[in-house]
Amino acid sequence: MNFATRAIHVGQAPDPTTGATVPPIYVTSTYTQTAPGEHRGYEYSRTHNPTRTGLQECLAALEGGQAAACFASGLAATSAIITSLLRPGESIVAYNDLYGGTFRLFERVFKPWGLQTRYTGSTDPAALIGLIDATTRLVWIETPTNPMLHLLDIQAISRGVREAERRLGMGTPAALKAIAAAPGVPPARHDGIVLVVDNTFASPALQQPIALGADLVLHSTTKYLGGHSDVVGGAVVAANQAVLDPIRFTQNAAGGVPGPFDCFLTHRGIKTLHIRMRQHCENAAAVARWALGQKAFSRVIYPGLESHPQHALAARQMSGFGGMVTCVLKDGLRAASRFMAATRLFACAESLGGVESLVNHPAIMTHASVPREIREQIGIVDGLVRLSVGIEDASDLIADLEQALRATVA
């Protein structure tokens, strides 16, 4: 099946009992067993739930992975990866333009626990790979990045990670086979390096990291996958089931799972992902082209613009340029604040990826946990605003931004 068909049909088989086209939401906490240990694959809904199973099957199919695990939020998914695959004294290598919550988790939660993260500010794959040493167990990237919309070459980074493993005498995640463990015993960890790609900004409709060599794909399903700003969730999709096994163990043992209604809402949103992303891309391109002609902006960042330094990589690695546009107002925080207060269709709010348009101030909102000196080194200055361009009529969105700019400079 092609992508749009998978998005609608995988994990959504009609109910065998009633024939209901849309499967029911399984709002049960437990399952009746015929005898102790004799059941139909479900015992307790923290461990497994049919509604969650359907969503996980769909996400794995969309990303081209072997399996997926869903969580209560994107950060819960991130935490499960780290606690499952790393131990104190080991390290993460990351590109420094990250979601602020990810940076906070790395630096304020796991650093005191004994995990070090080394960052590069260069998009050159060699700079990232050069930070790998014998302690490294994760390479973590976003592409496009949040909020600067940098692109990282997934295929080149994957090749570099595999070469580093050979140089260091490590095994590779791709060589793993599923290891049977006794009930309650976590699966054995491998000794290689896992490449994690946060695909939230692109979604699987525009980018397929596993096909480019990623081991794990992370999503905040709150964003484009859910697509309607009405549910919070996260997911991990694995190229290799064996890499996911320890994460699945943590999913059950730590219990940060989404409820069945959250899974239902996310799965319902996914059914229109392919057509929503098409409109997000079209509208964002129109907004970016308009913004280029506005003197109030000192910088307009959108991968679909030929002026973007990695436009060629975006065109090669993605099937569309996404729905996010980042702009910098010349007059700094005062102008950014007035601009965001004046928009009418673009709601001033956290998050992104919904059908409605949002405007965000990363320095104060999503990236406030990143120290100012680091933010500014990355480029997150006080005049920077991040637009999540929705699927409204593009002319209405541009008219809203025009009147907001007029109010800003008045």
Order of alpha helices (4+ residues) and beta strands (2+ residues): alpha-alpha-beta-alpha-beta-alpha-beta-alpha-beta-alpha-beta-beta-beta-alpha-alpha-alpha-beta-alpha-beta-alpha-beta-beta-alpha-beta-alpha
